[in-house]
Amino acid sequence: MRFQDAARDARAVVYAGIQADPLVARAAALLADATAAQRVLARAVMNGESDAAEPWRSMFPTLFGSVAAAEGSAERDRSEAILAVSLAVATRGEQVRSQFRGAIVEAVTELLLARRVAADAIRRERRILFDGVPAEIHPYDVTVETPGAAEAYDCKWGARGISADVLHQLDDARGHAAAEGDRLLPVLVIFDARRSCEVRLARHTAPRTGTRLVTIETLDRLAGRRAEAAS
């Protein structure tokens, strides 16, 4: 089993520009330390197109109202910062907004993994190669490249991003690694509710018992405990 940088084609060059945008780094840093409610706020706001903040404050009173004020200004300030950065993403055009959201999930995944493993073991946009097996066209969003315990992450903004192709690619990688005597843990990171992911997964017959699932409720497990099985 070998890792290789993805080809620098036109898509990769354009997406690299999105990944390097300061807005992505700012959003990821905030969401890596966010509460579950703050992450739900970010998802809701980034799914819209409005630049109005006040309606969101009224919809999330525990983050902005009297309860938040009673618990201290630090969490309310973080909620305001998350709201601001989410609105900045929401007001981009539909295609650009979609790319930003995907890049943010990848960046959050990388930040959380860096709390568990050495930063130099974490790579982005990598392909995994196996002897005698054609290389996958699409690279993995994030990989943890440690001897004997590698991990491959496919990151999606929503449950609708779960497809048979994604599930097959992850399971095939695990199987090919095992055939070579290596261990590879495939993981789906979905910035969406677990229930939505379960509904989507129920529609597929693609193998997934060896793939782990991390959802918006369990993102912090990337930094420590093992992800849940996607079965």
Backbone bond lengths (Angstrom), bond angles and torsions (degrees), N, CA, C in turn:
res aa  C-N    CA-C-N  psi(-1)  N-CA   C-N-CA  omega(-1)  CA-C   N-CA-C  phi
1 M - - - 1.465 - - 1.528 109.07 -
2 R 1.333 115.84 127.89 1.452 121.24 -178.24 1.528 109.75 -133.32
3 F 1.318 115.58 152.22 1.465 121.26 177.65 1.523 109.21 -109.53
4 Q 1.328 115.50 146.28 1.457 120.52 -177.57 1.522 109.27 -144.78
5 D 1.328 116.97 140.79 1.461 120.30 175.23 1.517 109.98 -61.44
6 A 1.326 116.02 144.62 1.460 120.54 177.57 1.528 110.08 -68.87
7 A 1.326 115.78 153.28 1.459 120.73 178.84 1.524 110.43 -63.23
8 R 1.315 116.77 141.46 1.461 121.88 -179.84 1.522 110.08 -87.06
9 D 1.328 115.41 66.09 1.461 119.15 177.53 1.523 109.63 -84.10
10 A 1.331 116.67 -178.14 1.464 121.09 -175.53 1.522 111.60 -59.75
11 R 1.335 116.61 -41.13 1.464 119.74 -179.91 1.520 110.92 -61.85
12 A 1.335 114.91 -44.39 1.460 119.57 -178.08 1.526 111.53 -64.30
13 V 1.319 116.53 -38.66 1.467 120.30 -179.83 1.523 110.75 -65.26
14 V 1.326 116.79 -45.11 1.466 120.93 179.29 1.526 110.58 -63.41
15 Y 1.342 116.23 -44.60 1.452 119.82 -177.41 1.524 111.65 -68.88
16 A 1.330 116.59 -32.40 1.465 120.12 177.16 1.523 110.27 -61.15
17 G 1.326 116.63 -34.87 1.462 120.25 176.27 1.512 111.90 -64.54
18 I 1.326 116.36 -38.85 1.469 121.02 176.49 1.529 109.68 -64.94
19 Q 1.329 116.43 -46.96 1.463 120.81 -178.00 1.531 111.74 -60.58
20 A 1.325 116.66 -32.06 1.459 120.47 -177.11 1.527 112.95 -86.60
21 D 1.312 117.51 -4.19 1.464 120.12 -179.37 1.535 109.61 -64.66
22 P 1.336 118.95 133.38 1.472 121.52 -179.90 1.521 113.33 -57.34
23 L 1.318 117.53 -26.47 1.461 120.61 179.19 1.526 110.93 -63.62
24 V 1.323 117.23 -37.30 1.467 121.24 178.68 1.531 110.13 -64.80
25 A 1.323 115.90 -47.06 1.470 119.83 -179.40 1.524 111.05 -63.27
26 R 1.327 116.84 -40.34 1.464 120.40 -179.21 1.525 110.86 -65.63
27 A 1.328 116.83 -44.66 1.465 120.40 179.60 1.523 110.80 -64.66
28 A 1.330 117.33 -43.32 1.466 121.10 -178.50 1.520 111.46 -63.20
29 A 1.327 117.28 -42.25 1.462 120.82 -179.87 1.524 110.97 -62.25
30 L 1.308 116.93 -39.67 1.464 120.55 178.97 1.523 111.34 -69.84
31 L 1.328 116.93 -44.06 1.465 120.19 -176.46 1.522 112.98 -72.95
32 A 1.318 117.55 -25.64 1.470 119.86 178.26 1.520 111.01 -63.59
33 D 1.330 117.47 -30.21 1.469 121.48 -179.42 1.523 112.51 -107.87
34 A 1.316 116.64 10.34 1.469 120.84 -175.94 1.523 112.02 -78.46
35 T 1.317 115.15 159.62 1.459 121.05 171.88 1.528 108.39 -80.64
36 A 1.320 115.86 169.58 1.466 119.94 178.57 1.529 110.51 -59.99
37 A 1.323 117.29 -41.77 1.468 120.88 -179.48 1.526 110.96 -64.79
38 Q 1.312 117.52 -39.08 1.461 120.86 179.40 1.523 111.03 -66.54
39 R 1.322 117.30 -34.97 1.463 120.15 177.07 1.521 111.09 -69.48
40 V 1.320 117.05 -37.35 1.465 120.38 175.76 1.527 109.49 -63.89
41 L 1.316 117.22 -41.06 1.470 121.16 175.71 1.526 110.34 -57.36
42 A 1.322 117.01 -48.81 1.466 120.98 -178.81 1.524 111.06 -59.59
43 R 1.320 116.77 -43.72 1.467 119.51 -179.84 1.524 110.73 -63.40
44 A 1.315 116.77 -44.49 1.466 120.18 -179.00 1.528 111.23 -62.37
45 V 1.324 116.72 -45.97 1.468 120.16 -177.45 1.521 111.06 -67.32
46 M 1.328 117.74 -44.41 1.467 120.53 -177.99 1.520 112.63 -68.16
47 N 1.318 117.50 -18.38 1.464 120.50 177.01 1.522 112.01 -79.41
48 G 1.330 116.87 -14.15 1.450 120.77 -178.52 1.513 112.65 -98.36
49 E 1.338 115.21 -170.90 1.459 121.08 -179.06 1.528 111.55 -128.22
50 S 1.309 116.88 1.40 1.458 120.43 -176.11 1.521 111.89 -78.48
51 D 1.359 115.41 150.35 1.465 120.17 174.53 1.523 110.76 -109.72
52 A 1.347 115.77 14.04 1.462 121.04 -179.33 1.518 110.22 -92.06
53 A 1.314 117.10 126.59 1.462 121.49 -176.63 1.526 113.14 -88.14
54 E 1.318 117.43 -36.09 1.463 120.51 -171.09 1.524 114.25 -58.68
55 P 1.354 119.73 -41.64 1.473 117.95 178.32 1.529 112.75 -58.06
56 W 1.334 117.26 -35.59 1.458 119.92 179.82 1.521 111.25 -71.02
57 R 1.305 117.25 -34.85 1.469 119.95 176.43 1.526 110.67 -62.21
58 S 1.315 116.65 -38.78 1.467 119.70 -179.42 1.524 111.51 -73.59
59 M 1.352 117.33 -27.91 1.465 120.77 -179.67 1.526 112.54 -79.84
60 F 1.344 116.45 -19.02 1.462 120.96 179.65 1.539 109.48 -124.61
61 P 1.336 116.72 66.99 1.466 119.77 -175.66 1.521 114.17 -63.22
62 T 1.333 117.36 -28.08 1.474 118.29 179.65 1.522 111.92 -70.56
63 L 1.328 117.09 -18.31 1.464 120.69 179.15 1.518 112.95 -95.14
64 F 1.352 115.98 -25.49 1.462 119.01 -173.98 1.528 114.40 -126.06
65 G 1.325 117.37 -15.78 1.455 120.18 -173.66 1.512 114.20 -88.94
66 S 1.321 115.62 -153.69 1.460 121.39 -174.81 1.522 112.65 -64.89
67 V 1.344 116.78 -32.75 1.460 120.12 179.16 1.529 109.83 -63.98
68 A 1.340 116.29 -44.60 1.455 120.58 179.14 1.517 111.02 -64.19
69 A 1.317 116.39 -39.16 1.461 120.21 179.82 1.522 110.86 -64.82
70 A 1.331 115.71 -37.74 1.461 119.69 -179.60 1.522 111.73 -68.59
71 E 1.326 116.80 -30.63 1.461 120.39 -177.97 1.525 112.45 -82.28
72 G 1.310 117.09 -8.34 1.463 120.05 177.54 1.515 113.02 119.94
73 S 1.292 116.06 157.64 1.461 120.75 -173.89 1.515 113.29 -79.04
74 A 1.328 118.87 -23.60 1.463 121.03 -175.54 1.528 111.41 -60.67
75 E 1.326 117.12 -48.02 1.459 119.97 -179.42 1.519 111.17 -69.21
76 R 1.312 116.91 -36.84 1.470 118.64 177.60 1.530 109.90 -66.22
77 D 1.322 116.59 -40.08 1.470 119.93 177.58 1.526 110.50 -61.39
78 R 1.330 116.87 -40.33 1.459 119.65 178.23 1.528 109.96 -65.42
79 S 1.316 116.97 -40.72 1.467 119.87 178.04 1.525 110.52 -60.97
80 E 1.323 116.84 -40.94 1.465 120.58 178.70 1.530 110.34 -65.10
81 A 1.319 116.65 -40.45 1.462 120.11 179.70 1.531 110.53 -66.19
82 I 1.334 116.73 -40.25 1.462 120.70 178.14 1.520 110.35 -65.87
83 L 1.320 117.07 -40.56 1.466 120.93 177.50 1.525 110.23 -61.49
84 A 1.317 116.91 -44.45 1.464 120.96 -177.88 1.530 111.47 -63.72
85 V 1.330 116.59 -45.99 1.461 118.96 -178.00 1.530 110.64 -70.43
86 S 1.321 117.55 -32.76 1.460 121.18 178.20 1.522 111.22 -68.48
87 L 1.314 116.77 -38.83 1.466 120.62 176.25 1.526 110.68 -65.04
88 A 1.330 116.45 -36.42 1.464 120.20 178.23 1.525 111.07 -63.15
89 V 1.334 117.08 -34.99 1.462 120.83 176.48 1.530 109.91 -74.44
90 A 1.321 116.81 -42.34 1.457 121.50 -175.13 1.523 112.76 -61.10
91 T 1.314 116.99 -31.81 1.460 119.84 -175.63 1.531 113.33 -84.92
92 R 1.329 118.12 1.48 1.456 120.52 172.85 1.533 108.90 -74.85
93 G 1.311 116.96 163.14 1.459 120.07 175.45 1.510 111.29 -61.51
94 E 1.329 117.32 159.83 1.461 122.11 -173.31 1.524 112.41 -55.06
95 Q 1.325 118.55 -48.62 1.456 120.18 -177.69 1.521 111.61 -67.19
96 V 1.330 117.01 -43.08 1.465 120.56 179.43 1.521 110.39 -66.28
97 R 1.323 116.62 -41.00 1.464 120.49 179.23 1.526 110.52 -59.49
98 S 1.315 116.69 -41.65 1.460 120.46 179.14 1.524 111.28 -62.31
99 Q 1.326 116.94 -41.50 1.462 120.55 179.15 1.524 111.35 -67.00
100 F 1.333 116.84 -39.86 1.464 120.43 178.45 1.521 110.68 -63.18
101 R 1.314 117.27 -43.53 1.458 120.17 -178.75 1.520 111.07 -61.88
102 G 1.334 117.38 -43.21 1.453 120.17 177.89 1.518 112.20 -62.84
103 A 1.331 116.15 -42.66 1.463 120.47 179.46 1.522 111.51 -64.28
104 I 1.316 116.77 -35.21 1.472 120.88 179.38 1.528 110.69 -66.14
105 V 1.332 117.32 -43.00 1.468 119.83 178.81 1.526 110.29 -61.94
106 E 1.322 116.95 -41.72 1.465 120.53 178.25 1.530 110.97 -62.90
107 A 1.336 116.38 -42.68 1.462 120.11 -178.36 1.525 111.47 -67.42
108 V 1.326 117.30 -38.77 1.471 120.80 176.48 1.522 109.86 -63.34
109 T 1.323 116.56 -43.26 1.468 121.00 178.26 1.518 110.67 -58.05
110 E 1.323 116.22 -45.81 1.470 120.26 179.83 1.524 111.46 -62.41
111 L 1.323 117.26 -43.92 1.469 120.52 -179.31 1.521 111.58 -62.77
112 L 1.319 117.44 -42.40 1.459 120.51 -178.57 1.529 111.16 -70.45
113 L 1.319 117.08 -39.29 1.463 119.59 178.07 1.526 111.09 -63.09
114 A 1.329 116.89 -34.24 1.468 121.14 -178.99 1.523 112.31 -65.62
115 R 1.321 117.78 -12.17 1.459 121.21 175.79 1.530 111.32 -85.46
116 R 1.324 115.66 -8.62 1.468 120.26 -177.84 1.522 112.14 -115.71
117 V 1.328 117.31 -35.91 1.455 120.93 -177.40 1.533 109.61 -125.49
118 A 1.315 116.29 164.82 1.458 120.63 -179.98 1.521 110.41 -61.96
119 A 1.322 115.92 137.28 1.461 121.03 -176.13 1.522 111.99 -59.70
120 D 1.336 117.50 -33.43 1.460 119.29 -177.56 1.531 112.93 -75.28
121 A 1.338 116.91 -5.69 1.464 120.45 176.05 1.522 111.44 -90.88
122 I 1.331 116.63 -9.04 1.456 121.55 -176.70 1.520 109.15 -98.67
123 R 1.336 116.25 126.41 1.459 120.93 -178.30 1.524 109.83 -129.22
124 R 1.318 115.43 160.75 1.468 121.57 179.98 1.522 110.01 -119.45
125 E 1.342 115.36 148.60 1.466 122.08 174.62 1.535 112.06 53.59
126 R 1.326 115.24 60.73 1.466 120.21 -178.21 1.529 110.83 -119.32
127 R 1.308 115.80 145.15 1.455 122.32 172.38 1.527 108.42 -98.30
128 I 1.330 115.61 152.84 1.457 120.71 177.41 1.517 107.53 -115.28
129 L 1.317 116.17 125.21 1.460 122.01 -175.44 1.530 111.10 -109.63
130 F 1.348 114.23 140.70 1.461 121.07 178.02 1.514 108.32 -129.69
131 D 1.313 116.71 146.06 1.458 121.25 -179.86 1.524 111.10 -61.43
132 G 1.340 115.01 128.75 1.455 119.85 175.68 1.511 115.14 75.62
133 V 1.342 118.06 8.65 1.466 121.95 -178.32 1.528 108.90 -121.66
134 P 1.337 117.81 128.81 1.467 119.48 178.15 1.526 110.46 -58.87
135 A 1.320 116.54 139.36 1.466 120.80 -179.42 1.522 110.77 -70.18
136 E 1.319 116.15 142.96 1.451 120.59 175.67 1.532 109.76 -65.57
137 I 1.324 116.01 143.74 1.462 120.48 179.95 1.523 110.41 -68.27
138 H 1.324 115.72 -45.41 1.459 120.17 -175.27 1.533 110.77 -91.42
139 P 1.317 117.52 130.43 1.473 120.33 178.85 1.525 110.68 -75.69
140 Y 1.310 115.57 165.14 1.457 120.46 174.50 1.523 108.68 -82.93
141 D 1.322 115.78 143.16 1.474 120.25 -175.81 1.523 111.41 -64.25
142 V 1.327 115.96 -46.24 1.463 121.28 -179.31 1.525 108.11 -139.37
143 T 1.320 116.89 139.71 1.460 120.61 174.71 1.520 109.46 -130.72
144 V 1.321 114.97 148.91 1.459 121.80 170.36 1.515 105.71 -112.14
145 E 1.313 116.24 112.77 1.460 121.67 -171.29 1.524 110.52 -107.16
146 T 1.323 114.28 78.83 1.457 121.36 177.31 1.527 108.61 -115.95
147 P 1.321 118.48 136.21 1.468 121.93 -177.44 1.527 111.91 -56.65
148 G 1.324 115.10 127.51 1.455 120.38 175.87 1.515 115.69 80.60
149 A 1.331 117.85 -5.65 1.470 119.64 -178.14 1.530 109.49 -154.85
150 A 1.320 116.15 58.67 1.459 120.71 -179.53 1.530 109.99 -79.20
151 E 1.328 115.20 157.98 1.463 121.58 -179.89 1.523 108.54 -137.18
152 A 1.337 116.80 141.23 1.455 122.18 178.93 1.528 108.93 -125.67
153 Y 1.330 116.21 126.97 1.455 121.54 -174.36 1.524 111.60 -116.95
154 D 1.317 115.17 129.38 1.461 121.73 171.15 1.525 106.23 -110.95
155 C 1.318 116.90 119.98 1.470 121.94 -172.66 1.525 110.70 -108.19
156 K 1.320 116.99 132.05 1.458 122.30 -179.76 1.523 109.67 -131.62
157 W 1.318 114.89 147.33 1.466 119.75 176.66 1.526 111.23 -72.34
158 G 1.323 116.80 -41.62 1.456 119.76 -176.52 1.508 112.88 -136.69
159 A 1.328 116.01 167.99 1.463 122.00 -178.17 1.522 111.46 -61.72
160 R 1.322 117.55 -27.33 1.465 120.04 179.75 1.521 112.23 -63.79
161 G 1.324 117.30 -17.16 1.461 120.41 177.74 1.515 113.45 -76.84
162 I 1.335 117.51 -9.20 1.467 120.90 178.14 1.520 108.30 -77.74
163 S 1.310 117.08 119.77 1.462 121.74 -179.61 1.524 109.96 -131.53
164 A 1.319 115.17 166.77 1.471 119.60 177.70 1.520 110.52 -61.82
165 D 1.333 116.91 -38.06 1.460 120.49 179.67 1.527 111.33 -60.39
166 V 1.330 115.86 -44.02 1.464 120.76 179.63 1.522 110.34 -62.56
167 L 1.325 116.98 -46.82 1.460 121.11 -178.11 1.530 111.13 -64.06
168 H 1.333 116.70 -41.14 1.464 120.21 178.69 1.529 111.04 -65.28
169 Q 1.331 116.79 -42.99 1.458 119.31 -178.51 1.526 111.25 -61.26
170 L 1.323 116.74 -43.95 1.461 120.75 -179.98 1.527 111.25 -65.39
171 D 1.328 116.05 -44.89 1.467 118.88 -178.04 1.525 111.15 -69.64
172 D 1.323 117.07 -37.85 1.457 120.02 178.67 1.532 110.55 -62.79
173 A 1.331 116.42 -41.68 1.461 120.07 -179.99 1.531 110.42 -61.24
174 R 1.323 115.95 -42.82 1.463 119.91 178.48 1.525 110.34 -61.59
175 G 1.332 116.15 -44.96 1.461 120.19 -178.41 1.521 112.65 -66.22
176 H 1.328 116.89 -41.73 1.466 119.87 179.43 1.536 110.73 -65.10
177 A 1.326 115.82 -38.56 1.464 119.11 178.69 1.531 110.17 -63.80
178 A 1.321 116.37 -43.58 1.458 120.25 179.86 1.523 111.04 -62.56
179 A 1.339 115.75 -36.76 1.463 119.93 179.66 1.526 111.46 -65.12
180 E 1.321 116.92 -26.49 1.461 121.07 178.43 1.528 112.43 -94.32
181 G 1.344 115.41 5.34 1.457 119.69 179.40 1.508 114.07 81.21
182 D 1.332 116.68 17.07 1.458 121.31 178.62 1.526 110.35 -107.61
183 R 1.316 115.30 164.31 1.466 120.71 177.76 1.518 108.77 -114.84
184 L 1.321 115.55 125.15 1.460 121.50 177.93 1.522 108.68 -132.84
185 L 1.316 116.56 123.96 1.456 121.58 178.03 1.523 109.07 -99.53
186 P 1.343 118.57 112.91 1.461 120.99 176.65 1.530 110.32 -88.36
187 V 1.330 116.43 137.09 1.464 120.81 -175.76 1.524 110.67 -135.27
188 L 1.304 115.92 134.62 1.460 122.87 171.21 1.522 108.00 -99.58
189 V 1.329 117.24 123.83 1.459 121.85 174.93 1.525 107.19 -110.38
190 I 1.315 116.36 114.98 1.461 121.35 -176.82 1.520 109.46 -120.26
191 F 1.325 117.19 120.16 1.466 120.97 179.72 1.529 108.97 -83.33
192 D 1.328 114.68 62.87 1.459 122.28 -176.16 1.520 107.61 -153.51
193 A 1.322 115.59 168.42 1.462 120.53 -178.33 1.524 111.29 -67.90
194 R 1.322 115.91 144.43 1.466 120.28 -179.96 1.519 111.20 -58.99
195 R 1.328 118.12 -38.98 1.463 120.40 -179.86 1.532 110.73 -59.44
196 S 1.326 116.83 -42.52 1.467 120.37 178.95 1.521 110.52 -62.87
197 C 1.325 116.27 -39.36 1.469 120.47 179.03 1.518 111.08 -67.07
198 E 1.331 117.42 -40.02 1.459 120.77 179.67 1.522 111.23 -64.18
199 V 1.342 116.08 -40.17 1.466 120.16 178.21 1.531 109.91 -62.69
200 R 1.324 115.88 -43.23 1.465 119.95 179.85 1.527 111.21 -66.28
201 L 1.319 117.09 -44.08 1.460 121.18 -179.53 1.532 111.82 -63.17
202 A 1.330 116.92 -32.92 1.459 120.89 -178.42 1.525 112.04 -64.80
203 R 1.338 116.63 -18.92 1.461 120.58 -179.26 1.524 112.60 -83.32
204 H 1.327 116.45 -9.97 1.455 119.98 -174.14 1.525 111.50 -109.00
205 T 1.311 115.01 145.85 1.462 120.59 175.38 1.528 110.49 -105.88
206 A 1.327 116.92 0.56 1.464 120.66 179.12 1.523 109.73 -61.87
207 P 1.335 118.35 145.97 1.469 120.89 -178.92 1.522 111.46 -63.12
208 R 1.328 115.89 138.00 1.467 118.90 -178.94 1.527 112.60 -149.82
209 T 1.321 117.96 5.48 1.464 119.18 -175.10 1.522 112.57 -64.93
210 G 1.328 117.64 -25.98 1.459 119.52 179.61 1.510 113.75 -93.65
211 T 1.335 116.60 -0.98 1.468 121.36 -178.93 1.516 110.07 -96.15
212 R 1.313 116.58 135.34 1.460 121.25 178.42 1.523 110.34 -91.98
213 L 1.313 115.72 150.99 1.458 122.27 -178.48 1.518 110.34 -120.70
214 V 1.327 116.20 128.03 1.463 122.92 174.07 1.519 107.06 -121.06
215 T 1.314 117.30 125.78 1.462 121.57 -178.42 1.530 110.17 -116.33
216 I 1.316 116.14 -178.48 1.456 120.35 -176.09 1.531 111.94 -60.54
217 E 1.347 116.19 -27.41 1.467 119.56 179.64 1.522 112.75 -77.49
218 T 1.340 117.02 -22.24 1.463 120.16 -171.09 1.529 113.03 -121.81
219 L 1.326 117.52 21.12 1.462 120.91 -178.14 1.527 112.84 -55.42
220 D 1.321 117.18 -36.57 1.461 120.24 -176.21 1.524 112.73 -64.67
221 R 1.323 117.46 -15.07 1.463 119.85 177.31 1.524 111.43 -67.22
222 L 1.310 117.31 -20.34 1.469 119.76 176.23 1.525 110.87 -61.37
223 A 1.313 115.51 -28.23 1.465 119.87 -177.85 1.521 112.53 -87.26
224 G 1.334 116.49 -6.88 1.456 117.43 -177.23 1.501 113.53 -154.85
225 R 1.324 115.20 -89.20 1.459 119.28 -173.74 1.516 112.11 -67.52
226 R 1.317 115.93 160.09 1.452 121.49 179.05 1.513 110.44 -67.30
227 A 1.322 114.82 149.50 1.450 120.44 176.23 1.526 109.90 -70.89
228 E 1.342 114.80 165.04 1.453 119.36 -179.31 1.532 109.73 -82.85
229 A 1.322 115.96 153.32 1.451 119.62 177.77 1.521 109.84 -70.87
230 A 1.330 116.98 142.47 1.457 121.49 -178.66 1.516 110.10 -92.66
231 S 1.282 115.92 47.82 1.467 119.41 -178.21 1.521 109.46 -119.52
